[in-house]
Amino acid sequence: MVKSAFIGGALAFSLLSTSALAANLHPETGEKLADEQVFTYRILDEHSSLDPQIVEDVTGSELMRDLFEGLYNQDNDGNLEPGVATHHDLSEDKTVYTFHLRPEARWSDGKPVTAHDFVFAWQRAADPKTASPYAWFVELMSLKNAKKIVAGDMSPSDLGVKALDDHRFEVTLSAPLPYFPLMTTHATTFPSPQWAIEAHGDAWTKPENMVSNGAYVLAEHVPSERSVRVRNANYWNNEETIIEKVVTLVINDENAALTRYLAGELDRTEIPSGQYPSYKKSHPEEAVSFPRLCSYYYWFNHSDSGPEAFNDKRVRQALSFALDRNVITDRIMQGGQFPAYTFTPAVTAGFEVPEVPFGQMSQKERDAKAKDLLAEAGYGAENPLEFTIVYNTSEGHKKIAIAASQMWKQKLGAKVTLENLEWKTFLTRKRAQQFDVSRNGWCGDYNEASTFLDLMHSQSSYNDGKYVNEEVDKLLSEAKTAENPQANYTRIEEIIADEMPIIPIYHYTNVYMLRANLKNWPINNAEQNWYSRNLYKTAE
């Protein structure tokens, strides 16, 4: 067996932390800590779920990382660090992982966290009865028999996971997957309390029923209003947690949220589109912008329910070419976002962004080409292209949709209708392909190009446009076992740039107002997998 271990000064830190915290000083920096350690932040919409095997959105995953802990966590730079697992062994053929679990890990009800809890959770994620939106992720992990189990052709008990004993969790892959350990920081892989789920059913995520193993427990949840987490006294590393309480407020209006931040009610909120430059001048220590492992794009509906016009790639190309991405990033967003001509962002680890042809053209050249393409496809003044863009409630999404529709009207004569939807309705409509063009954003589940490009696979449950390309499927399959998959990823991006199943618009930055005394935000972690237990507030 090849051993992979983590080395650190955990014991030394523990000895320092107890005395320092008792003196109300940060154990590493010596900073004076604030008397009240409460972190309050804003989210746009109610999270999709509080169940780690059901949650599918970014904000819901943030809650999961506080309430639950998986095999591994991430440090401030995005590197793996021990979670419930202290280390793992890897077989010579690189298909069998044995994770060694820390014996001191406990659930919030005091029960030990064991390998059986991971077996239960991973089988549950793959089980069609669970109807997990992320069941496809289990397949992506290359777990043995996952594909057949997710399809309903094999029992979940046949998944390649096994509890060798309480503290050794064995995982068998169908083929080597170099980035497999990176995937274990995702909420889908977090353990679940079988006894609580069986006792309460879907109601197990209510505060009075929930059992969790993270640094915090759920104290309160008012849907579409707020959720509150407080420290979990049974968390194995509770002594080193500084933030006592985390409050998440659902505030749909970005400007209202900013007003509440300025009034001192929030410690973090997003800066509305176009306002970053002014706030960077007026609040230089609080306005921040940094790259994020996310892409903003529009999906075309390629299914039978989609517009017939979108079956012609010339139409899709014309719309993509005519969209001036620099106007959106520089005039509308103004938060350092990067114009996107590929789906995968440059910040992705180990990925070389290919120079796709339309990305090398000037906007004037793209506009001219767009007009020619649409005319060739049979659309013009007498037969204008007509379609609807759907987007979820957000001032930023609205501004982008308005700008795109105006560009397409002025340059191509298209008639575009905008439809604003509440978050859960938006998700339902997308899954059912009840749209023409849909606003989308995707943030990487792990830092490797496949986390984006796998969405283009015909069988991905997040292929909302139902795009099908056999070459893409083949390239993605081959990439999983390739020593260097860059050539595959380059070719897939070239296919996307030619067939244009989506319109890449920009690559994200996080643009925040962040309270100056809230410390240790992981701005160098492109995935933005942050943990409240790592934050702290200094005395002002």
Summary of the structure (lengths in Angstrom):
residues: 540
radius of gyration: 23.8
end to end distance: 51.5
largest distance: 78.3
contacts: 1812
relative contact order: 0.15
helix: 36%
strand: 23%
